[in-house]
Amino acid sequence: MVRLLRALAPAEGYNLTALPDVRILRSDRPLSRTPVLYDPGIVIVCQGCKRGYFRDQVYRYDAQHYLAVSVPVPFVMETEASRQRPLLAIYMHLDFQVAAELMIQIDHHGAPASAAAPQSMMSSPMDAAMKSSVLRFLEAMGKPLDAHVLGPALVRELYFHVLTGAQGSAMRAALAMQGQFGKIGKALRRIHATYAQPLNLAQLANEAGMSVPTFHSHFKAITGMPPMQYVKSARLHQARLLMVRQGMTATAASYAAGYESPSQFNREFKRLFGRPPIEEARRMRESFALPPAHAASSYISSH
């Protein structure tokens, strides 16, 4: 796997593949704890190690564990890597249609009904079947014809192993978007689609069909933070992306992300990221492998 990934990722940073939803990450340096926002997807690390800190849990994803994210949650991430032993990982944006089709088939063919509580993010062991699928996927990605013709079916196979693996029932429960989890998922999509517009707690709760106290409680249980703090975090992450990707000034990025006061933006930005906007944008360019925006994603994402 490492040999194949090195060939697919000759440059540090995110390397594109024949499949628009799949990128290969190579990082030649460690990264200290950094606030990130992942959109729904799967991260498979074949060399090196990442750790995610979400609420009071540590999520390790390395050669023995993959990470699956069902809804966009802000957390803190750090990376172990070096030039001699770079981090090599597969990043897959989640195709909800493919996942939904598989879930219907899994349920139809006798998978036990999910009794697991849905989870926003989970780290699961790489069993033998998953490793075999990853290897065959990487072999195909190294050949242009195989990548285009066989790649989508091999991605589907990887989804199958995630949805039926050690925490597959929790992942299926999350992606089903039913009950309270589904209502919060709807609110999250609204926040990401309209982050630059005025948003308030009562409005979000009403659209989710919940009372304000109930909405606040369920939202915090799923995302790890209160709704309006999440809105603030999403805006700050988007502003950081605009400064890094488009070279915007901090003031321009603050307005584009929905802030009315640049001074308030600067204070809240430094509180979240630990540095003023200009310093953080410089650090991101120099040490953080930031991919181009993913056209198909409806979520703000820093990976």
Backbone as CSV, one residue per row, in Angstrom:
resi,resn,N_x,N_y,N_z,CA_x,CA_y,CA_z,C_x,C_y,C_z
1,MET,0.824,-1.208,0.000,0.000,0.000,0.000,0.864,1.266,0.000
2,VAL,1.900,1.252,0.814,2.773,2.427,0.907,3.461,2.690,-0.429
3,ARG,3.946,1.641,-1.070,4.610,1.815,-2.377,3.638,2.395,-3.402
4,LEU,2.422,1.891,-3.439,1.433,2.384,-4.386,1.049,3.828,-4.075
5,LEU,0.908,4.147,-2.791,0.544,5.513,-2.409,1.656,6.501,-2.731
6,ARG,2.895,6.093,-2.548,4.010,6.986,-2.904,3.965,7.343,-4.382
7,ALA,3.609,6.361,-5.217,3.515,6.623,-6.653,2.328,7.539,-6.969
8,LEU,1.233,7.380,-6.232,0.041,8.199,-6.472,0.164,9.597,-5.872
9,ALA,1.083,9.763,-4.927,1.251,11.058,-4.260,2.707,11.497,-4.345
10,PRO,3.177,11.880,-5.539,4.574,12.291,-5.676,4.881,13.628,-5.012
11,ALA,3.846,14.446,-4.805,4.051,15.774,-4.233,3.406,15.861,-2.867
12,GLU,4.004,16.661,-1.998,3.387,16.867,-0.688,2.086,17.626,-0.858
13,GLY,1.131,17.305,-0.024,-0.181,17.924,-0.127,-1.185,16.954,-0.703
14,TYR,-2.292,17.491,-1.222,-3.345,16.650,-1.771,-3.104,16.408,-3.249
15,ASN,-3.057,15.151,-3.640,-2.868,14.752,-5.025,-4.198,14.245,-5.571
16,LEU,-4.641,14.817,-6.693,-5.907,14.427,-7.287,-5.787,13.056,-7.938
17,THR,-6.908,12.390,-8.106,-6.949,11.080,-8.758,-7.947,11.124,-9.909
18,ALA,-8.119,10.000,-10.559,-9.091,9.913,-11.650,-10.524,10.049,-11.150
19,LEU,-10.733,9.864,-9.859,-12.068,9.958,-9.276,-12.207,11.283,-8.522
20,PRO,-13.199,12.102,-8.843,-13.291,13.436,-8.231,-13.485,13.424,-6.721
21,ASP,-14.042,12.335,-6.174,-14.288,12.277,-4.735,-13.125,11.691,-3.943
22,VAL,-12.035,11.343,-4.622,-10.909,10.681,-3.953,-9.633,11.481,-4.162
23,ARG,-8.934,11.759,-3.059,-7.636,12.431,-3.123,-6.643,11.661,-2.274
24,ILE,-5.386,11.773,-2.638,-4.327,11.111,-1.877,-3.502,12.198,-1.188
25,LEU,-3.374,12.072,0.129,-2.612,13.054,0.901,-1.235,12.514,1.239
26,ARG,-0.249,13.345,1.010,1.107,13.068,1.490,1.571,14.273,2.301
27,SER,2.019,14.002,3.518,2.530,15.065,4.382,3.900,14.654,4.890
28,ASP,4.910,15.483,4.627,6.288,15.173,5.001,6.701,15.766,6.338
29,ARG,5.747,16.312,7.075,6.095,16.984,8.330,4.976,16.790,9.346
30,PRO,5.311,16.829,10.611,4.262,16.717,11.636,3.443,17.999,11.687
31,LEU,2.256,17.883,12.202,1.396,19.045,12.376,0.895,19.045,13.811
32,SER,1.153,20.143,14.510,0.677,20.244,15.891,-0.839,20.433,15.887
33,ARG,-1.430,20.370,17.052,-2.890,20.411,17.150,-3.462,21.638,16.434
34,THR,-4.386,21.361,15.529,-4.967,22.396,14.684,-6.481,22.204,14.598
35,PRO,-7.279,23.250,14.794,-8.726,23.118,14.600,-9.038,22.828,13.134
36,VAL,-9.861,21.815,12.880,-10.251,21.453,11.520,-11.761,21.226,11.478
37,LEU,-12.279,21.194,10.280,-13.691,20.906,10.069,-13.769,19.918,8.916
38,TYR,-14.136,18.685,9.213,-14.223,17.634,8.197,-15.656,17.529,7.705
39,ASP,-15.831,17.426,6.396,-17.154,17.115,5.888,-17.325,15.598,5.854
40,PRO,-18.529,15.079,5.615,-18.730,13.632,5.652,-17.809,12.891,4.688
41,GLY,-17.168,11.848,5.183,-16.247,11.097,4.342,-15.501,10.039,5.128
42,ILE,-14.513,9.453,4.446,-13.717,8.368,5.012,-12.244,8.716,4.820
43,VAL,-11.455,8.542,5.862,-10.012,8.771,5.787,-9.309,7.460,6.121
44,ILE,-8.499,6.981,5.181,-7.758,5.732,5.363,-6.273,6.059,5.346
45,VAL,-5.622,5.944,6.489,-4.200,6.246,6.613,-3.415,4.935,6.496
46,CYS,-2.456,4.897,5.586,-1.662,3.676,5.390,-0.250,3.808,5.951
47,GLN,0.192,5.024,6.186,1.482,5.245,6.853,1.406,6.556,7.618
48,GLY,2.011,6.578,8.801,1.905,7.751,9.649,0.698,7.627,10.560
49,CYS,0.359,8.716,11.208,-0.730,8.666,12.183,-1.370,10.039,12.320
50,LYS,-2.691,10.034,12.431,-3.440,11.231,12.781,-4.226,10.952,14.047
51,ARG,-4.409,11.981,14.854,-5.251,11.885,16.031,-6.238,13.045,16.019
52,GLY,-7.498,12.709,16.240,-8.529,13.722,16.336,-9.040,13.811,17.757
53,TYR,-9.211,15.020,18.258,-9.709,15.249,19.616,-11.089,15.880,19.499
54,PHE,-12.100,15.097,19.853,-13.488,15.533,19.714,-14.207,15.263,21.022
55,ARG,-14.741,16.320,21.630,-15.312,16.236,22.976,-14.250,15.662,23.914
56,ASP,-14.556,14.591,24.628,-13.573,14.036,25.558,-12.947,12.766,25.013
57,GLN,-13.032,12.557,23.690,-12.504,11.346,23.092,-11.340,11.637,22.152
58,VAL,-10.470,10.641,22.004,-9.362,10.711,21.046,-9.621,9.678,19.957
59,TYR,-9.617,10.129,18.720,-9.844,9.255,17.576,-8.514,9.082,16.843
60,ARG,-8.007,7.859,16.881,-6.733,7.571,16.211,-7.022,6.952,14.846
61,TYR,-6.420,7.502,13.808,-6.538,6.871,12.503,-5.141,6.736,11.898
62,ASP,-4.788,5.466,11.694,-3.448,5.107,11.259,-3.540,3.853,10.397
63,ALA,-2.429,3.114,10.262,-2.437,1.927,9.412,-3.376,0.842,9.920
64,GLN,-3.794,0.950,11.171,-4.683,-0.063,11.748,-6.114,0.429,11.969
65,HIS,-6.376,1.713,11.717,-7.703,2.281,11.963,-8.040,3.316,10.885
66,TYR,-9.278,3.304,10.415,-9.737,4.348,9.503,-10.742,5.237,10.234
67,LEU,-10.945,6.428,9.716,-11.889,7.372,10.314,-13.075,7.543,9.376
68,ALA,-14.285,7.502,9.921,-15.499,7.758,9.151,-16.252,8.903,9.804
69,VAL,-16.689,9.866,8.996,-17.392,11.050,9.489,-18.746,11.116,8.797
70,SER,-19.823,11.181,9.580,-21.166,11.174,9.003,-21.772,12.570,8.871
71,VAL,-21.417,13.480,9.764,-21.871,14.869,9.673,-20.676,15.772,9.977
72,PRO,-20.667,16.994,9.441,-19.498,17.869,9.631,-19.369,18.335,11.072
73,VAL,-18.273,17.961,11.707,-18.042,18.353,13.094,-16.658,19.008,13.232
74,PRO,-16.576,20.143,13.912,-15.270,20.746,14.178,-14.560,19.971,15.282
75,PHE,-13.291,19.697,15.087,-12.503,19.071,16.139,-11.060,19.509,15.981
76,VAL,-10.191,18.999,16.835,-8.764,19.352,16.795,-7.996,18.130,16.317
77,MET,-7.059,18.347,15.397,-6.333,17.239,14.785,-4.830,17.494,14.854
78,GLU,-4.061,16.411,15.002,-2.613,16.491,14.909,-2.102,15.318,14.086
79,THR,-0.909,15.488,13.488,-0.356,14.500,12.564,1.062,14.132,12.956
80,GLU,1.363,12.836,12.885,2.740,12.355,13.013,3.248,12.009,11.614
81,ALA,4.330,12.659,11.196,4.888,12.409,9.865,6.300,12.979,9.812
82,SER,7.088,12.514,8.854,8.437,13.034,8.639,8.785,12.837,7.173
83,ARG,9.850,13.481,6.730,10.279,13.327,5.340,10.678,11.884,5.058
84,GLN,11.293,11.237,6.041,11.712,9.841,5.858,10.511,8.893,5.880
85,ARG,9.508,9.247,6.663,8.314,8.407,6.774,7.077,9.309,6.681
86,PRO,6.742,9.741,5.460,5.627,10.676,5.303,4.284,10.047,5.629
87,LEU,3.351,10.900,6.026,1.986,10.436,6.188,1.406,10.216,4.790
88,LEU,0.793,9.062,4.578,0.164,8.723,3.296,-1.257,8.269,3.586
89,ALA,-2.231,8.941,2.983,-3.623,8.657,3.320,-4.534,8.858,2.119
90,ILE,-5.646,8.145,2.145,-6.696,8.279,1.146,-7.838,9.072,1.772
91,TYR,-8.253,10.146,1.112,-9.389,10.936,1.563,-10.532,10.738,0.579
92,MET,-11.670,10.281,1.080,-12.828,10.017,0.234,-14.006,10.858,0.706
93,HIS,-14.464,11.782,-0.138,-15.692,12.509,0.179,-16.861,11.545,0.051
94,LEU,-17.772,11.606,0.995,-18.873,10.656,1.021,-19.905,10.994,-0.054
95,ASP,-20.193,10.014,-0.907,-21.259,10.125,-1.894,-22.511,9.553,-1.233
96,PHE,-23.429,10.415,-0.828,-24.596,9.975,-0.070,-25.500,9.062,-0.887
97,GLN,-25.546,9.274,-2.204,-26.398,8.422,-3.031,-25.880,6.986,-3.048
98,VAL,-24.565,6.828,-3.227,-23.971,5.489,-3.221,-24.191,4.830,-1.859
99,ALA,-23.967,5.590,-0.790,-24.155,5.036,0.557,-25.605,4.615,0.782
100,ALA,-26.558,5.429,0.318,-27.980,5.110,0.503,-28.365,3.843,-0.246
101,GLU,-27.869,3.705,-1.486,-28.175,2.501,-2.266,-27.630,1.255,-1.572
102,LEU,-26.432,1.342,-1.050,-25.841,0.205,-0.344,-26.616,-0.126,0.920
103,MET,-27.027,0.886,1.657,-27.760,0.655,2.894,-29.076,-0.074,2.628
104,ILE,-29.743,0.259,1.522,-30.984,-0.429,1.159,-30.709,-1.903,0.899
105,GLN,-29.626,-2.174,0.154,-29.282,-3.564,-0.147,-28.866,-4.325,1.115
106,ILE,-28.093,-3.685,1.961,-27.643,-4.328,3.204,-28.843,-4.704,4.067
107,ASP,-29.782,-3.785,4.190,-30.979,-4.065,4.998,-31.843,-5.144,4.342
108,HIS,-31.948,-5.086,3.017,-32.806,-6.037,2.296,-32.290,-7.469,2.401
109,HIS,-30.989,-7.607,2.466,-30.397,-8.945,2.452,-30.033,-9.448,3.843
110,GLY,-30.734,-8.931,4.832,-30.675,-9.594,6.120,-29.708,-9.059,7.142
111,ALA,-29.143,-7.888,6.922,-28.307,-7.324,7.991,-29.196,-7.033,9.186
112,PRO,-28.728,-7.307,10.397,-29.568,-7.044,11.575,-29.915,-5.567,11.674
113,ALA,-31.131,-5.298,12.077,-31.563,-3.910,12.237,-30.633,-3.189,13.207
114,SER,-30.280,-1.969,12.854,-29.317,-1.226,13.668,-29.929,-0.802,14.995
115,ALA,-29.286,-1.256,16.071,-29.706,-0.818,17.404,-28.716,0.192,17.970
116,ALA,-27.641,0.456,17.200,-26.593,1.361,17.668,-27.047,2.805,17.544
117,ALA,-26.599,3.638,18.466,-26.879,5.063,18.383,-26.036,5.671,17.268
118,PRO,-26.595,6.568,16.476,-25.805,7.202,15.417,-24.668,8.016,16.005
119,GLN,-23.547,8.056,15.308,-22.380,8.803,15.759,-21.925,9.764,14.670
120,SER,-21.428,10.919,15.091,-20.928,11.913,14.142,-19.616,11.481,13.520
121,MET,-18.784,10.819,14.325,-17.439,10.461,13.883,-17.029,9.182,14.599
122,MET,-16.332,8.299,13.889,-15.918,7.044,14.513,-14.603,6.569,13.917
123,SER,-13.767,6.000,14.763,-12.513,5.374,14.344,-12.685,3.874,14.490
124,SER,-12.477,3.135,13.389,-12.742,1.704,13.376,-11.505,0.932,12.935
125,PRO,-11.382,-0.311,13.404,-10.213,-1.113,13.020,-10.245,-1.523,11.557
126,MET,-9.066,-1.575,10.954,-8.898,-2.041,9.576,-8.807,-3.561,9.607
127,ASP,-9.912,-4.252,9.326,-9.856,-5.705,9.324,-9.279,-6.213,8.000
128,ALA,-9.118,-7.527,7.882,-8.470,-8.115,6.704,-9.228,-7.805,5.422
129,ALA,-10.557,-7.852,5.470,-11.355,-7.582,4.277,-11.179,-6.142,3.814
130,MET,-11.150,-5.208,4.761,-10.969,-3.795,4.413,-9.584,-3.568,3.816
131,LYS,-8.555,-4.164,4.416,-7.199,-4.004,3.893,-7.087,-4.557,2.476
132,SER,-7.708,-5.705,2.224,-7.673,-6.300,0.892,-8.332,-5.381,-0.131
133,SER,-9.457,-4.774,0.244,-10.152,-3.855,-0.665,-9.325,-2.602,-0.927
134,VAL,-8.686,-2.082,0.111,-7.844,-0.898,-0.060,-6.689,-1.194,-1.014
135,LEU,-6.078,-2.350,-0.857,-4.951,-2.716,-1.719,-5.397,-2.798,-3.176
136,ARG,-6.512,-3.466,-3.438,-6.991,-3.601,-4.814,-7.412,-2.238,-5.383
137,PHE,-7.956,-1.379,-4.520,-8.317,-0.034,-4.956,-7.076,0.752,-5.386
138,LEU,-6.019,0.688,-4.586,-4.797,1.417,-4.912,-4.128,0.868,-6.166
139,GLU,-4.172,-0.439,-6.344,-3.615,-1.035,-7.565,-4.348,-0.513,-8.793
140,ALA,-5.664,-0.419,-8.704,-6.451,0.088,-9.834,-6.179,1.572,-10.077
141,MET,-6.023,2.344,-8.992,-5.827,3.791,-9.148,-4.507,4.121,-9.833
142,GLY,-3.572,3.175,-9.815,-2.279,3.399,-10.466,-2.307,3.172,-11.964
143,LYS,-3.433,2.712,-12.491,-3.567,2.452,-13.934,-4.762,3.255,-14.444
144,PRO,-4.536,4.204,-15.341,-5.619,5.110,-15.757,-6.900,4.406,-16.198
145,LEU,-6.788,3.375,-17.031,-7.985,2.688,-17.506,-8.703,1.996,-16.353
146,ASP,-7.946,1.282,-15.518,-8.545,0.596,-14.373,-9.210,1.591,-13.427
147,ALA,-8.542,2.732,-13.226,-9.078,3.734,-12.294,-10.444,4.234,-12.753
148,HIS,-10.578,4.524,-14.042,-11.844,5.052,-14.548,-12.938,3.987,-14.617
149,VAL,-12.563,2.775,-15.029,-13.571,1.732,-15.238,-13.911,0.990,-13.943
150,LEU,-12.878,0.609,-13.185,-13.087,-0.189,-11.985,-13.173,0.644,-10.709
151,GLY,-12.621,1.850,-10.744,-12.547,2.673,-9.540,-13.873,2.864,-8.826
152,PRO,-14.952,3.277,-9.520,-16.228,3.490,-8.811,-16.735,2.243,-8.097
153,ALA,-16.577,1.060,-8.718,-17.038,-0.171,-8.068,-16.192,-0.491,-6.843
154,LEU,-14.894,-0.185,-6.905,-14.018,-0.441,-5.760,-14.299,0.541,-4.625
155,VAL,-14.669,1.780,-4.951,-15.103,2.731,-3.923,-16.363,2.205,-3.239
156,ARG,-17.276,1.697,-4.033,-18.509,1.122,-3.493,-18.192,-0.034,-2.541
157,GLU,-17.201,-0.844,-2.911,-16.798,-1.963,-2.058,-16.248,-1.458,-0.730
158,LEU,-15.466,-0.386,-0.759,-14.934,0.185,0.480,-16.071,0.728,1.346
159,TYR,-17.039,1.388,0.727,-18.206,1.845,1.467,-18.882,0.668,2.166
160,PHE,-19.012,-0.448,1.441,-19.679,-1.626,2.004,-18.982,-2.080,3.285
161,HIS,-17.655,-2.122,3.264,-16.919,-2.567,4.452,-17.076,-1.578,5.606
162,VAL,-17.138,-0.281,5.293,-17.360,0.713,6.349,-18.758,0.537,6.949
163,LEU,-19.751,0.318,6.095,-21.142,0.227,6.551,-21.469,-1.094,7.235
164,THR,-20.615,-2.096,7.074,-20.860,-3.394,7.726,-19.740,-3.764,8.697
165,GLY,-18.791,-2.846,8.918,-17.651,-3.122,9.783,-17.996,-3.003,11.257
166,ALA,-16.947,-2.853,12.059,-17.104,-2.870,13.518,-18.117,-1.839,14.011
167,GLN,-18.162,-0.676,13.367,-19.115,0.358,13.774,-20.066,0.706,12.631
168,GLY,-20.236,-0.265,11.731,-21.091,-0.034,10.582,-22.523,0.292,10.947
169,SER,-23.055,-0.345,12.001,-24.442,-0.079,12.383,-24.615,1.358,12.864
170,ALA,-23.614,1.895,13.574,-23.685,3.290,14.025,-23.591,4.243,12.838
171,MET,-22.767,3.879,11.850,-22.635,4.706,10.651,-23.937,4.668,9.851
172,ARG,-24.525,3.495,9.709,-25.788,3.396,8.958,-26.889,4.180,9.667
173,ALA,-26.912,4.097,10.989,-27.912,4.844,11.751,-27.751,6.346,11.544
174,ALA,-26.491,6.797,11.471,-26.236,8.226,11.274,-26.655,8.666,9.877
175,LEU,-26.280,7.886,8.862,-26.572,8.274,7.484,-28.056,8.156,7.152
176,ALA,-28.793,7.365,7.925,-30.236,7.266,7.699,-30.932,8.594,7.997
177,MET,-30.292,9.424,8.812,-30.794,10.766,9.122,-32.247,10.738,9.589
178,GLN,-32.538,9.828,10.492,-33.882,9.741,11.039,-33.920,10.297,12.462
179,GLY,-35.110,10.566,12.931,-35.273,11.018,14.307,-34.550,12.335,14.575
180,GLN,-34.096,12.475,15.807,-33.444,13.722,16.221,-32.147,13.957,15.456
181,PHE,-31.400,12.876,15.173,-30.142,13.020,14.437,-30.409,13.622,13.054
182,GLY,-31.479,13.145,12.413,-31.826,13.670,11.095,-32.220,15.131,11.134
183,LYS,-32.936,15.523,12.182,-33.334,16.926,12.296,-32.117,17.831,12.490
184,ILE,-31.158,17.369,13.278,-29.935,18.151,13.474,-29.120,18.173,12.175
185,GLY,-29.116,17.051,11.457,-28.427,17.013,10.164,-28.991,18.039,9.203
186,LYS,-30.304,18.203,9.210,-30.945,19.207,8.359,-30.493,20.613,8.759
187,ALA,-30.403,20.860,10.063,-29.940,22.174,10.540,-28.498,22.423,10.133
188,LEU,-27.664,21.383,10.180,-26.264,21.533,9.786,-26.152,21.896,8.305
189,ARG,-26.958,21.256,7.470,-26.927,21.593,6.040,-27.343,23.042,5.835
190,ARG,-28.317,23.502,6.602,-28.757,24.895,6.485,-27.628,25.845,6.893
191,ILE,-26.949,25.533,7.981,-25.863,26.398,8.455,-24.760,26.491,7.402
192,HIS,-24.365,25.362,6.837,-23.270,25.364,5.858,-23.663,26.048,4.552
193,ALA,-24.935,25.980,4.207,-25.385,26.601,2.964,-25.578,28.104,3.101
194,THR,-25.866,28.577,4.316,-26.207,29.997,4.493,-25.407,30.642,5.615
195,TYR,-24.166,30.190,5.811,-23.357,30.683,6.931,-23.171,32.193,6.911
196,ALA,-23.192,32.819,5.730,-22.947,34.261,5.639,-24.200,35.076,5.909
197,GLN,-25.345,34.420,6.041,-26.596,35.118,6.306,-26.875,35.155,7.808
198,PRO,-27.738,36.080,8.236,-28.088,36.108,9.670,-28.756,34.800,10.083
199,LEU,-28.278,34.193,11.149,-28.842,32.951,11.672,-29.023,33.118,13.179
200,ASN,-30.139,32.620,13.703,-30.331,32.683,15.147,-30.881,31.353,15.642
201,LEU,-30.781,31.163,16.936,-31.131,29.886,17.551,-32.602,29.533,17.340
202,ALA,-33.502,30.499,17.539,-34.932,30.231,17.404,-35.279,29.805,15.982
203,GLN,-34.659,30.459,15.007,-34.905,30.128,13.604,-34.468,28.701,13.294
204,LEU,-33.267,28.320,13.727,-32.758,26.979,13.460,-33.593,25.920,14.158
205,ALA,-33.984,26.192,15.393,-34.806,25.239,16.138,-36.170,25.060,15.472
206,ASN,-36.753,26.162,15.020,-38.059,26.093,14.369,-37.994,25.265,13.086
207,GLU,-36.947,25.474,12.292,-36.801,24.724,11.044,-36.563,23.242,11.311
208,ALA,-35.950,22.925,12.454,-35.720,21.526,12.820,-36.964,20.897,13.452
209,GLY,-37.975,21.727,13.724,-39.194,21.218,14.328,-39.032,20.863,15.791
210,MET,-38.191,21.604,16.496,-37.932,21.338,17.906,-38.097,22.616,18.713
211,SER,-38.333,22.441,20.008,-38.265,23.594,20.902,-36.808,24.010,21.017
212,VAL,-36.584,25.231,21.425,-35.208,25.725,21.546,-34.389,24.881,22.520
213,PRO,-34.889,24.560,23.741,-34.086,23.743,24.661,-33.765,22.355,24.103
214,THR,-34.749,21.713,23.443,-34.523,20.381,22.883,-33.506,20.439,21.752
215,PHE,-33.669,21.431,20.881,-32.735,21.592,19.760,-31.319,21.827,20.277
216,HIS,-31.183,22.717,21.236,-29.869,23.041,21.809,-29.213,21.789,22.382
217,SER,-29.991,20.987,23.113,-29.455,19.785,23.748,-29.004,18.757,22.720
218,HIS,-29.838,18.466,21.728,-29.494,17.454,20.730,-28.358,17.936,19.815
219,PHE,-28.361,19.204,19.489,-27.304,19.754,18.630,-25.945,19.607,19.313
220,LYS,-25.893,19.959,20.582,-24.626,19.870,21.307,-24.171,18.421,21.462
221,ALA,-25.121,17.501,21.650,-24.766,16.088,21.794,-24.133,15.538,20.516
222,ILE,-24.572,16.040,19.351,-24.090,15.520,18.075,-22.815,16.218,17.608
223,THR,-22.727,17.521,17.787,-21.587,18.274,17.251,-20.539,18.632,18.294
224,GLY,-20.869,18.463,19.572,-19.911,18.779,20.622,-19.914,20.227,21.044
225,MET,-20.822,21.053,20.486,-20.875,22.464,20.879,-22.282,23.012,20.665
226,PRO,-22.630,24.101,21.357,-23.944,24.714,21.183,-24.132,25.225,19.749
227,PRO,-25.379,25.361,19.295,-25.639,25.747,17.902,-24.958,27.037,17.459
228,MET,-25.079,28.092,18.229,-24.526,29.361,17.766,-23.005,29.375,17.822
229,GLN,-22.426,28.587,18.718,-20.974,28.442,18.706,-20.537,27.686,17.451
230,TYR,-21.339,26.719,17.035,-21.043,25.988,15.805,-21.109,26.936,14.600
231,VAL,-22.125,27.784,14.566,-22.249,28.763,13.477,-20.993,29.637,13.422
232,LYS,-20.565,30.100,14.588,-19.359,30.931,14.656,-18.143,30.156,14.138
233,SER,-18.015,28.893,14.572,-16.889,28.074,14.142,-16.897,27.876,12.630
234,ALA,-18.076,27.589,12.057,-18.173,27.392,10.612,-17.748,28.651,9.865
235,ARG,-18.173,29.808,10.350,-17.808,31.072,9.695,-16.299,31.317,9.774
236,LEU,-15.717,31.035,10.925,-14.279,31.255,11.087,-13.472,30.290,10.222
237,HIS,-13.901,29.033,10.147,-13.217,28.085,9.269,-13.323,28.534,7.815
238,GLN,-14.492,29.006,7.419,-14.657,29.453,6.037,-13.786,30.680,5.760
239,ALA,-13.719,31.597,6.702,-12.873,32.778,6.517,-11.409,32.369,6.365
240,ARG,-10.957,31.412,7.169,-9.576,30.932,7.048,-9.337,30.337,5.672
241,LEU,-10.300,29.556,5.181,-10.157,28.967,3.847,-10.090,30.049,2.767
242,LEU,-10.892,31.083,2.896,-10.893,32.161,1.901,-9.557,32.894,1.879
243,MET,-8.965,33.104,3.050,-7.665,33.777,3.099,-6.575,32.925,2.466
244,VAL,-6.626,31.613,2.708,-5.584,30.736,2.194,-5.773,30.439,0.708
245,ARG,-7.009,30.111,0.322,-7.260,29.700,-1.065,-7.339,30.878,-2.036
246,GLN,-7.933,31.984,-1.585,-8.181,33.093,-2.498,-7.351,34.329,-2.199
247,GLY,-6.521,34.246,-1.160,-5.660,35.375,-0.836,-6.416,36.593,-0.322
248,MET,-7.602,36.398,0.241,-8.368,37.526,0.774,-7.681,38.125,1.989
249,THR,-7.906,39.399,2.197,-7.469,40.015,3.445,-8.389,39.536,4.570
250,ALA,-7.942,39.729,5.799,-8.756,39.312,6.936,-10.091,40.056,6.940
251,THR,-10.060,41.346,6.605,-11.301,42.130,6.597,-12.268,41.614,5.543
252,ALA,-11.760,41.376,4.338,-12.627,40.880,3.262,-13.194,39.512,3.607
253,ALA,-12.364,38.656,4.188,-12.816,37.310,4.559,-13.862,37.371,5.657
254,SER,-13.692,38.310,6.582,-14.667,38.415,7.680,-16.043,38.790,7.147
255,TYR,-16.092,39.749,6.211,-17.381,40.132,5.634,-17.970,38.986,4.814
256,ALA,-17.125,38.303,4.046,-17.604,37.199,3.199,-18.160,36.049,4.036
257,ALA,-17.655,35.898,5.260,-18.106,34.808,6.125,-19.284,35.200,7.013
258,GLY,-19.763,36.434,6.871,-20.960,36.825,7.606,-20.738,37.714,8.805
259,TYR,-19.498,38.162,9.047,-19.236,39.071,10.164,-19.529,40.507,9.752
260,GLU,-20.026,41.281,10.678,-20.266,42.700,10.437,-19.156,43.559,11.022
261,SER,-18.422,43.016,11.992,-17.371,43.768,12.672,-16.033,43.056,12.510
262,PRO,-15.087,43.620,11.737,-13.756,43.016,11.602,-13.028,42.858,12.936
263,SER,-13.234,43.796,13.861,-12.546,43.692,15.152,-13.079,42.500,15.952
264,GLN,-14.401,42.281,15.901,-14.968,41.101,16.561,-14.448,39.827,15.901
265,PHE,-14.377,39.851,14.570,-13.842,38.703,13.827,-12.417,38.387,14.272
266,ASN,-11.581,39.403,14.363,-10.187,39.185,14.761,-10.089,38.571,16.151
267,ARG,-10.912,39.062,17.078,-10.888,38.515,18.438,-11.312,37.043,18.442
268,GLU,-12.404,36.743,17.771,-12.922,35.372,17.791,-12.039,34.428,16.986
269,PHE,-11.421,34.931,15.934,-10.500,34.116,15.144,-9.302,33.696,15.994
270,LYS,-8.721,34.659,16.699,-7.555,34.344,17.524,-7.929,33.411,18.668
271,ARG,-9.149,33.548,19.199,-9.590,32.671,20.276,-9.689,31.218,19.792
272,LEU,-10.152,31.017,18.559,-10.298,29.654,18.040,-8.970,29.076,17.561
273,PHE,-8.233,29.832,16.773,-7.035,29.287,16.124,-5.729,29.596,16.851
274,GLY,-5.786,30.477,17.859,-4.586,30.754,18.642,-3.631,31.749,18.029
275,ARG,-3.992,32.297,16.856,-3.141,33.271,16.158,-4.017,34.294,15.465
276,PRO,-3.484,35.494,15.210,-4.228,36.461,14.399,-4.418,35.907,12.987
277,PRO,-5.426,36.398,12.254,-5.725,35.855,10.926,-4.533,35.798,9.972
278,ILE,-3.735,36.851,9.891,-2.621,36.868,8.939,-1.600,35.791,9.283
279,GLU,-1.286,35.647,10.552,-0.308,34.638,10.971,-0.827,33.226,10.718
280,GLU,-2.103,33.003,10.993,-2.671,31.676,10.795,-2.726,31.323,9.305
281,ALA,-3.081,32.293,8.464,-3.109,32.033,7.019,-1.713,31.695,6.505
282,ARG,-0.707,32.399,7.023,0.680,32.108,6.617,1.092,30.706,7.069
283,ARG,0.736,30.352,8.305,1.079,29.028,8.813,0.394,27.935,7.987
284,MET,-0.862,28.159,7.632,-1.591,27.170,6.842,-0.919,26.951,5.490
285,ARG,-0.498,28.028,4.848,0.145,27.888,3.535,1.463,27.141,3.641
286,GLU,2.184,27.370,4.752,3.526,26.801,4.880,3.531,25.368,5.403
287,SER,2.543,25.002,6.213,2.677,23.711,6.891,1.450,22.817,6.831
288,PHE,0.359,23.281,6.239,-0.864,22.481,6.242,-1.236,22.169,4.804
289,ALA,-1.394,20.881,4.501,-1.750,20.466,3.148,-3.238,20.735,2.924
290,LEU,-3.550,21.875,2.334,-4.948,22.258,2.152,-5.365,22.014,0.708
291,PRO,-6.397,21.206,0.479,-6.807,20.904,-0.889,-7.603,22.039,-1.501
292,PRO,-7.743,22.050,-2.824,-8.658,23.008,-3.445,-10.086,22.682,-3.029
293,ALA,-10.969,23.651,-3.193,-12.364,23.424,-2.813,-12.942,22.262,-3.606
294,HIS,-13.761,21.446,-2.951,-14.383,20.313,-3.597,-15.736,20.752,-4.125
295,ALA,-15.874,20.756,-5.457,-17.055,21.334,-6.089,-18.349,20.643,-5.683
296,ALA,-18.279,19.336,-5.440,-19.506,18.583,-5.155,-19.944,18.685,-3.696
297,SER,-19.089,19.216,-2.826,-19.421,19.233,-1.415,-20.315,20.417,-1.076
298,SER,-21.307,20.172,-0.242,-22.204,21.245,0.194,-21.814,21.751,1.581
299,TYR,-20.646,21.284,2.064,-20.195,21.655,3.400,-18.857,22.392,3.350
300,ILE,-18.666,23.268,4.322,-17.348,23.880,4.537,-16.430,22.768,5.044
301,SER,-15.223,22.681,4.480,-14.326,21.604,4.890,-12.887,22.042,4.753
302,SER,-12.084,21.727,5.772,-10.657,22.054,5.709,-9.828,20.816,5.406
303,HIS,-10.424,19.858,4.687,-9.637,18.717,4.199,-10.250,18.176,2.915
